[in-house]
Amino acid sequence: TQAHGLLESLFAWASLHMDARGAVLTSLSVDALLADCAASLKERAEAKGVHVDAQISGLTIRSQEDAAASILRNLAANALKFTAPGGRVTLSASRRDDGVALSVSDSGVGMSEAQMAALFQSESRATSAGTGGERGAGLGLLLCHDLAEGVGGRLEVESRLGEGATFRLVLPQGDL
């Protein structure tokens, strides 16, 4: 499953970079993106004993659909990876002055300031075992960061060691 997610991210990243015209941005329903993301985690979350919740927002974004979906799935898979049984992963969105923030929050292990500072640096690429022994390649967040920038967005992170993490994909607001 993790390999499939990484391949999806790589495909979206490669597609974005091979298209000489750049990404084709369209208006997308945030609720549909979050619901699809939650559905993609359902079996793994149930097997691990983690509750996944996608909250309704009624918001829209402007993005390239494959890129936005790939970023969200990767962020959510990471949240699940670092959340212990009995924990929670929440997918939500909120309007901000600079667009719409799609958030993936977890009640997991969290990160130190040093870990957060190194997240999007290719030279400090690292991987940590998840709460169930899950392993990764250490490429997912780097690809997500690059994809987000490629579609006019950005990634933000907030975390405290032992208190979980929140990743936000901030994209321009759309209109449906």
N, C-alpha and C positions, 0 to 999 in steps of 0.2 A: 504494500500500500504506500509506504514511504517512497519507494523507488518510482511508483506511478506518479505520485505528486511531484517529485523532482523532475521527471520527464515532462510532465505538463508545464511546469514552470520554465524549463529549458526551451520547450517548443514555443511557448508564448514569447519568451525573450528573443529567440532566434527569428521568429516571424516578424516581430516588431523591428528588429535591426536589419532584416533583409529587405523590407519594404522601403524602397527609395523615396516614396512619397510621404513616409511617416505614418503614424497611427491614424486610423479613421475613427474619430470620436463620435459617439452617438449618445442620446439620452437613454439612461437605463434606470429601471426600478431598483432601488436599494433593497426593498423588501424581498423581491424575487432573488437577488444575489445572495442575501443573507439566508433565506429559506433553502436555496440550493446548497449553500455551504453547510448548513446544519444537517441537511439530509445526507450529504457525503460523509459526515462524521458519525452518523447514527450507530452503525454496527460496532465500530471501534470504541465509541464512547460507552455504549451499553456493556460491551465486553470488559471494559476497564472500570465500570461503575462510576462514570463521570456524567453529570447532567449537562446537556447542551441546550441553551435557550436562545432563540432568535427573536428579537423584539421588533415589533411593527413600528415604522417611522413615517411612512407615506412620502418619503423623500425620493428625489431623483438625482443622478449624477451624470456628468459628461465624461465618458471614458471609452476605451476600447474594451468590449465585453470580455474577450478571452483573458486579457491582461488583468482586469479587475477581479474576475472570478478566480484566476490562478493565484493572485496575491492573497485574496481572502482565504482560500483553501489552505495555502501554505501557513499563514498566520494561525488559523484555527487548528491545523494539525500540530503545530508547535505548542499551542496552548494546551491541547489534549495531552501531548507528550510529557509536559512538565507539570501536569495536575494529577494528584494522587486520587485513588478511589474515594468516592464520597464528595469529591470536589465539583466545581462548576466552571463551565466555559460559557460566556455570554457574548452574543453578537448583537450589536446595536449601531445606531447612527444618530448623529445630531447635526443640525445646521449651525454653521459658524460664519463669521464675517468673511473668511477666506474660502468658503465652500462648504462641503459636507465631509464630516469625519466619520468613517466607518470603523467602529471599534471592535476589537477582539480582546476581551478581558478574561482572566482566569484567576482561580484561587490557588495557584500552584506555588512552586518553590521560589519564584522571583529571581531577581538578579542584583548584583552589586553595581555600584557606580562604574567600576572598572569594566565589568562585563558589558554594560550598556554602551560605554564609550567605544568599545571594540566591535560592536555588532555589525556595522556596515563597512568595515575596513577589510579589504581583501588580503592584505598582508598579515592580518591577525586572525584569519579564518580558523575557527575552532568548532568542535562539537562536544556536546555533553550528553551523557546518558540520561534518558527520561526516567520518570518515577517508576516505570514498569520495565526498565532496562532497555528501552528503545534507543536505537542509535540513528545517527543522521550523517550526512556527508559534509555538513558545514557550508553548503552552498545556497540553501533555500532563501535565507534572509538577504544575501547579496543579490540574488536574482530578483527578489521582490523589490528591493531598493532601486535597482536599475529599471525594472519594469515601471514602477511608480513614476520615476522621473521621465521615462519615455512617453507617458500618457499625460504629462503635465501635473502630476501629483507629487506627493511626498509621504514618507513614513515617519511616524513619531513613536516614541516608546516612553513609558513610565513604569517604574518597578521599584520594589523594595525587597531585599533578600528575605525570604520566608513569608512574604505577603502577596505573592502573585505578580502579574504583569498586565499591562494594557498596551496593545499596539494599535495605532490609528493609521488608516490609509486616508489621507486628505486629498479629495478630488474636487474639481469645479462642480458647482451645482448645475443640474440639468433641468430640462423642461419636457414634460410628456403631455 
